[in-house]
Structure formats: C-alpha cells, structure tokens
Amino acid sequence: MVKWIVLGVVLFALLVLFLAVRPLLRRLPGLQRAALTLQTRQAEVASLQDTAVDLQDRIEKLQEKLEVTQRRMAVIQARRGS
C-alpha cells in the first residue's frame, strides 16, 4: 500500500513538473530566434564601434592638419600685413 502512495506522489510530482515546463518548451523556438537576432545585432554593434573608432582617428588627424594649415595662414597673413 505504501508503494502505491509513493508511486502516486512521484507520478503527481512529475506531472506537475511537466505542466510547469511545457509553456517554456513551447516558447523555446521564439527564444532561440531572439537569441540569434541579439547575436546578429551584437556583431553589427561591434562593427559600428570599429567604424566609429576609425572615424575618430581620421577626425583627429584632420584636426591636426587644420591646426597646421591655420598656423601657416597666420604666418602668411602676418607677412602680408607687414
């Protein structure tokens, strides 16, 4: 008799576990698609960050060239003014 009670409790626990996990298993394909989308977006962000760093380097170089050019213009204007 005790065997049947223990078996019934175990089977009931397994049934409750299955009913609790079933909605999660149904959502699994959607979660996998979302994870793939997030990985794709993460790769895009990394690529954009690399591009942003490259652009920032180019801007810094252009600013240096601009400063040199401005100094040269000041020298030329000073020569013409005197």
C-alpha positions, 0 to 999 in steps of 0.5 A: 500500500505504501508503494502505491502512495509513493508511486502516486506522489512521484507520478503527481510530482512529475506531472506537475513538473511537466505542466510547469515546463511545457509553456517554456518548451513551447516558447523555446523556438521564439527564444532561440530566434531572439537569441540569434537576432541579439547575436546578429545585432551584437556583431553589427554593434561591434562593427559600428564601434570599429567604424566609429573608432576609425572615424575618430582617428581620421577626425583627429588627424584632420584636426591636426592638419587644420591646426597646421594649415591655420598656423601657416595662414597666420604666418602668411597673413602676418607677412602680408600685413607687414 
